Amino acid sequence: MMKKKLAWLCIGCMAVSVLAGCGGNADAGNDTPAQQEASEEAGEEAVEGEADSPAEGSGEAAGNGETISMMCWYDEDDMEGVVNAVNEQLNGEYVLEYTYVALSDYNNVLSTQLAAGEGPDIVADETDFLARIKAGNLMDISDMDIISEFSEDGFALCSEGGKYYGIPSYGWFAGIWYNQDILDECNVTLPKTLEEFIEACRTIQAAGYEPVGFGLADGDTAHANLFGYLENVFYHNNDKNADGIGFDEKFARGEVSFEGNINEHVEKWYRLIEEGFITSEMLGISNEEALNNFIAGRTAFFNGGPWQYTSFADAGIHFGMMPQLSDTGENVYVIGGAAASYGINANTKNEAGAKAVLSALGSVEAQQAMLESNPGGMSYRNGVIANMPEEYESVRDAIDNGNISYAANRWSVDMPAASLVDESISQIQGLISGDLTVDEYIAALDAKADSIRYE
Amino acid sequence: MNRNQKIKNTVPYIAMTAPAVLLFLIFFVIPLFFTIRYSFYNWTNYSPDITFSGLSNYVKIPEDKMLKTSIKNSLLFATATVVIQSVITMPIAVVLNSKLRGRNIFRAIFFMPVVMSTLVVGYLWKYLLSSSDYGFVNQIITGLGFEKINFFGNGNVAMWTIILVEVWQWFGWAMVIYLGNLQNISGDLFEAASVDGANAWDRFWHIIVPGLAPAIKINVVTGMINGLKVFDIIVATTNGGPAHRTETILTSMYSKFSDGNFGYASAYGTVFLVVAMIVACILLGGFKKWEERLGQ
């Protein structure tokens, strides 16, 4: 009898624990202390606001501190100013809750959530934003007033068929960072062409420094370096490519291939590997380690963008940025374009809240906060002042002339561009390890593109 | 005992197992059912429509360039980890089963990596074995006057490095299973063998190995299945690189999800399930015959 009672007691305990585990309290139980604090503050403000003017202006019911979720791959530190600016404007009606997901996992995490009809209220994405639009994951926001506050270029990745589905966060670009002290010590002037760059690297290597820093175990910097070079010598400044950047749309739609078009240019870039500046040792180094080497003053050149500016400035190194490599040094480009765009999840349970947050994300304050996290970055928002520190002097002309371009953004019209970028990163590893020839690398890109085009 | 009494006695046992069965259904059976179902559908992350496509996803699989590499790597990983683990673990378990001083401390030390998260283990070894100036192991190697070893960046070395990391993490688990089994082998057998003049090797080969048959079976079958479905340690160390040289079936499947082709990825997963079941059946059949020969 006792055994039976004990058994029933155990069952009861197990049932309670299972039910307790299944239960959730999204507002309290899962919040970090900081989020709880933000919610409490917002709640207090909401109470005060209600006393003064309930649901002022909007004509919609106030959210009473309801949480609006957002997910992106930007560091929480970088987003802190943006989130604060948004929450200040929401004045307690809603609270923006930000979740960071590493870029390497982001696509899968977001795709899985959206495919399940869930996901964050605010969807952020870059080259795959168009895929989200095609899948019906994003709300048409063409009627929102905030749209008119941005320049048309900013909607390159978040509009389709004359409709708007998102707003840009900021504009990014990437060039090649250099350590001025190493260049001075080696008596090297800033190279303008690939040939001059190779010559500079030889001198720097002879002086005992690492000429270029690549962490290719997980970094996309060699891909960025190669496609930066291609912007200057294949897509632009090239009489043989009559389509210019239009080549990529044809490529994305399967009308042309890389094979036979970019081979000679990739062969030229391959000299960086042949000359021993990009080595197989770099395949075992993470991007973070390579970045640390640059910060520590061991490396002369490092591919990157404004998101690294603060780290370099804080480290006290004497640095600057030059454009991507080219053959002539004339009409040079940096790679870049609109960074993540923000849209509203078509399945959001709080459309009014999501719209309020999106408007706040598009405000001057939030957009300015984004630029402050990325000194030198651009904004597509009217009224936002983009400061360009002196370290960008060598790329200023390129940026002022609008010479900012990136192939992957153009591929996204008919394929998940991020997948092709990932393939390029993997195959460049093979190029560096000696497993692949240039022709095989290019053939691998074409084969991958053939397998991922939207049907 | 009448029928009512029987039911009354059975209910607590059913109720006790129900939560586990329920969880198993929710997290294994239902997802498995949906994976197989969606493998017959054209389902992508760039179209709102999910349409039935018959066997088209399966037809594409043999043409996939990554298939051969990933199956080869998965089989190499599974076989090598099981063999190396068994060769190392069995003698250690025998030693730790003896009256060795401090054996409990050694048991705890060897088991410690098992309780760590595989991702943590992966990231830890990634930094220890890095070919940068920060890599601890390479610092020692170069300090001794040897050339750096590009553990994760050299396609010929990377898979073997991951295999050794996997063995390092899990050999404590295999050891515990062997130890548990060793303690069930009767001491009388060893005494009788000594009387018959058997040496240490004879005792190991004719008493310990047959006595460990159930543990060997568990370790080999679960080791092979776990090896075939390896994913997290690969993602944490090489993410399938360099140049896809450490890609396995599941990392390939994951990349199909990344491409946004969920239907095709589901078909890939279903094929993997069939491969894993075939391997498990072959192994279980082989062990059954071995056990029959041993008379167990």
Interface residues (C-beta under 8 A of the other chain):
Chain A: K4 A7 W8 C10 I11 M14 A15 V18 S104 N107 N108 S111 T112 L114 A115 D128 A131 R132 K134 A135 G136 G215 L216 A217 D218 S280 E281 M282 L283 G284 I285 S286 E289 A290 N292 N293 R298 P416 A418 S419 D422 S426 Q427 Q429 G430 L431 I432 S433 D435 L436 A447 S451 I452 Y454 E455
Chain B: P12 A15 M16 P19 L22 L23 N42 W43 T44 N45 Y46 S47 P48 K65 K126 L129 S130 S131 S132 D133 Y134 G135 K148 N150 F151 F152 G153 N154 G155 T238 N239 G240 G241 P242 A243 H244 R245 Y254 S255 F257 S258 D259 G260 N261 F262
